[in-house]
Amino acid sequence: MQDQHNKSSDRVPIGQVVFDEVFLLFLASLVISFVLYNVWGLLELLNVPFLK
């Protein structure tokens, strides 16, 4: 019974796992910045008036 209690208390929270992985954080920052800047750029292009 004590062994089962130790296994359940030894689990690492998912937030800690994510923040411990430096390369995962780096990749996430690249993806977020890529998506945000591209969406921002597309919105800017769509707001440019057309020439007649």
Backbone as JSON, one array per atom type, in Angstrom:
{
  "sequence": "MQDQHNKSSDRVPIGQVVFDEVFLLFLASLVISFVLYNVWGLLELLNVPFLK",
  "N": [[0.82, -1.19, 0.0], [1.91, 1.22, 0.76], [3.8, 1.48, -1.23], [2.3, 2.03, -3.53], [1.36, 4.54, -2.87], [3.69, 6.07, -2.92], [4.34, 5.96, -5.64], [2.27, 7.43, -6.82], [2.69, 9.91, -5.69], [5.12, 10.61, -6.73], [4.83, 11.5, -9.26], [5.49, 13.91, -11.74], [4.3, 17.18, -12.17], [2.65, 18.36, -15.16], [3.15, 20.98, -15.94], [5.62, 21.54, -14.77], [7.23, 19.76, -16.15], [7.09, 20.82, -18.74], [8.24, 23.38, -18.38], [10.77, 22.68, -17.61], [12.01, 21.74, -19.86], [14.15, 23.14, -21.94], [14.59, 23.36, -24.72], [12.06, 22.78, -25.67], [10.65, 25.0, -24.77], [11.99, 26.95, -26.24], [11.32, 26.18, -28.87], [8.54, 26.51, -28.71], [8.41, 29.29, -28.35], [9.41, 30.16, -30.8], [7.45, 29.17, -32.57], [5.14, 30.51, -31.67], [5.85, 33.22, -32.06], [6.26, 33.2, -34.85], [3.69, 32.56, -35.82], [2.13, 34.7, -34.76], [3.34, 37.02, -35.92], [2.97, 36.48, -38.64], [0.16, 36.36, -38.86], [-0.42, 38.97, -38.08], [0.86, 40.36, -40.17], [-0.64, 39.46, -42.38], [-3.16, 40.53, -41.73], [-2.54, 43.25, -41.88], [-1.95, 43.43, -44.62], [-4.46, 42.85, -45.7], [-5.86, 45.09, -44.97], [-4.94, 47.12, -46.55], [-5.81, 49.55, -48.88], [-7.2, 48.98, -52.14], [-5.91, 49.91, -55.36], [-7.47, 51.85, -57.89]],
  "CA": [[0.0, 0.0, 0.0], [2.82, 2.37, 0.82], [4.48, 1.58, -2.52], [1.39, 2.7, -4.45], [1.3, 5.95, -2.48], [4.92, 6.7, -3.38], [4.29, 6.1, -7.09], [1.36, 8.52, -7.18], [3.24, 11.19, -5.24], [6.34, 10.87, -7.46], [4.53, 12.02, -10.59], [5.86, 15.31, -11.93], [3.23, 17.91, -12.86], [2.93, 18.63, -16.57], [3.73, 22.31, -16.04], [7.04, 21.45, -14.44], [7.89, 19.06, -17.26], [7.18, 21.75, -19.86], [9.17, 24.46, -18.08], [12.11, 22.12, -17.46], [12.56, 21.47, -21.19], [14.58, 24.41, -22.52], [14.39, 23.33, -26.16], [10.63, 22.86, -25.91], [10.28, 26.41, -24.6], [12.54, 27.67, -27.4], [10.49, 25.84, -30.02], [7.24, 27.14, -28.51], [8.55, 30.72, -28.59], [9.54, 30.35, -32.25], [6.15, 28.92, -33.2], [4.21, 31.58, -31.29], [6.24, 34.45, -32.74], [6.02, 33.0, -36.28], [2.25, 32.63, -36.07], [1.63, 36.04, -34.48], [3.82, 37.97, -36.92], [2.33, 36.19, -39.93], [-1.24, 36.8, -38.78], [-0.37, 40.43, -38.07], [1.19, 40.79, -41.52], [-1.79, 39.22, -43.25], [-4.18, 41.53, -41.41], [-2.08, 44.52, -42.45], [-2.12, 43.37, -46.07], [-5.88, 42.89, -46.02], [-6.37, 46.43, -44.69], [-4.42, 48.07, -47.53], [-6.84, 49.8, -49.91], [-6.84, 48.63, -53.52], [-5.86, 51.01, -56.32], [-8.46, 51.72, -58.97]],
  "C": [[0.86, 1.26, 0.0], [3.51, 2.58, -0.52], [3.59, 2.29, -3.55], [1.31, 4.19, -4.13], [2.54, 6.69, -2.97], [4.91, 6.91, -4.89], [3.4, 7.27, -7.49], [1.92, 9.87, -6.75], [4.52, 11.55, -5.98], [6.08, 11.42, -8.86], [4.86, 13.51, -10.64], [4.72, 16.02, -12.65], [3.64, 18.29, -14.28], [3.54, 20.02, -16.76], [5.21, 22.32, -15.75], [7.82, 20.77, -15.55], [8.11, 20.02, -18.42], [8.24, 22.81, -19.59], [10.59, 23.96, -17.84], [12.79, 21.86, -18.8], [12.88, 22.78, -21.89], [14.3, 24.44, -24.02], [12.9, 23.36, -26.51], [10.13, 24.29, -25.76], [10.78, 27.25, -25.78], [11.69, 27.43, -28.64], [9.12, 26.51, -29.91], [7.32, 28.64, -28.78], [8.69, 31.01, -30.08], [8.2, 30.19, -32.95], [5.18, 30.06, -32.91], [4.57, 32.87, -32.03], [5.99, 34.35, -34.25], [4.54, 33.18, -36.61], [1.74, 34.05, -35.86], [2.08, 37.05, -35.53], [3.2, 37.72, -38.28], [0.87, 36.61, -39.94], [-1.31, 38.32, -38.81], [-0.08, 40.96, -39.48], [0.05, 40.59, -42.49], [-2.92, 40.21, -42.99], [-3.8, 42.9, -41.96], [-2.27, 44.54, -43.97], [-3.59, 43.45, -46.48], [-6.48, 44.28, -45.8], [-5.83, 47.49, -45.64], [-5.49, 48.29, -48.6], [-6.31, 49.47, -51.3], [-6.81, 49.89, -54.39], [-6.87, 50.77, -57.42], [-7.89, 52.23, -60.27]]
}
